[in-house]
């Protein structure tokens, strides 16, 4: 049975706010993974603020 305690984010999610992250805690989410780039030609602009907001909401992150 897979675990659902980690959220994987990318540029498609936009900037995840502190409120977004806090609301996911009620579903058991404990950590996040952020996609940072696509090869050498695209840097995900939403990653840094989303990571910062997740940390501010009390999450661990892997990027």
C-alpha positions as CSV (number, residue, x, y, z in Angstrom):
1,X,0.0,0.0,0.0
2,X,1.5,3.4,-1.0
3,X,2.0,6.2,1.5
4,X,0.3,9.5,0.9
5,X,2.4,11.6,3.3
6,X,4.5,13.4,0.6
7,X,3.4,15.9,-2.0
8,X,5.5,16.3,-5.2
9,X,5.3,19.8,-6.7
10,X,6.3,21.3,-10.0
11,X,5.8,24.6,-12.0
12,X,2.3,23.3,-12.9
13,X,1.2,23.8,-9.2
14,X,2.1,27.5,-9.1
15,X,3.3,28.9,-5.9
16,X,2.0,26.8,-3.0
17,X,1.2,29.2,-0.1
18,X,1.7,28.6,3.7
19,X,-2.1,28.2,3.9
20,X,-2.1,25.6,1.1
21,X,0.6,23.5,3.0
22,X,-1.2,23.9,6.4
23,X,-4.5,22.7,4.9
24,X,-2.8,19.5,3.6
25,X,-1.7,18.5,7.1
26,X,-5.2,17.3,7.9
27,X,-4.7,14.7,5.2
28,X,-1.5,13.4,6.8
29,X,1.0,15.2,4.4
30,X,4.3,15.5,6.2
31,X,6.9,16.4,3.5
32,X,7.3,17.9,0.0
33,X,9.4,17.3,-3.0
34,X,10.0,20.2,-5.5
35,X,11.0,19.9,-9.1
36,X,13.8,22.5,-9.5
37,X,14.6,22.3,-13.2
38,X,14.2,20.7,-16.6
39,X,17.6,19.9,-17.9
40,X,19.8,23.0,-18.3
41,X,17.2,25.1,-20.2
42,X,14.4,25.6,-17.7
43,X,14.5,26.6,-14.0
44,X,11.3,26.2,-12.0
45,X,10.5,29.7,-10.8
46,X,7.9,28.6,-8.3
47,X,10.2,26.2,-6.4
48,X,11.9,28.5,-4.0
49,X,8.8,30.3,-2.7
50,X,7.0,27.0,-2.5
51,X,9.8,25.4,-0.5
52,X,10.1,28.4,1.8
53,X,6.3,28.3,2.4
54,X,6.3,24.6,3.1
55,X,9.1,25.0,5.6
56,X,7.3,27.9,7.2
57,X,4.3,25.6,7.6
58,X,6.4,23.0,9.3
59,X,7.2,20.6,6.5
60,X,10.4,18.8,5.6
61,X,11.5,19.1,2.0
62,X,13.5,17.2,-0.6
63,X,14.5,19.2,-3.7
